[in-house]
Amino acid sequence: MPTYEYHCLACNQDFEAYHGMNEPAPYCPACGGAVKQRLSAPAIHGYKARGREAAMQSLQDENPRTCGCGRPRGCHSH
């Protein structure tokens, strides 16, 4: 179930709520006021997260041996 971040317009409290994508926004748990959904970064888990780390590392290397594809000279011929 997705995690959403909200900000209460009445008492300025920030909180997280777990609910389905098609469910309406909750009310503030502290005061019952109306809330606005906050923009938050998605969580990255598993294989794609490790792939991103490898790609970022190859960009930081001064003399990268590959372009990230694993081939000795990369996937491009220069």
PyMOL commands that set and color helices and strands:
alter all, ss='L'
color gray80, all
select helices_A, chain A and resi 47-60
alter helices_A, ss='H'
color red, helices_A
select strands_A, chain A and resi 3-8+14-18+35-38
alter strands_A, ss='S'
color yellow, strands_A
deselect
rebuild
show_as cartoon
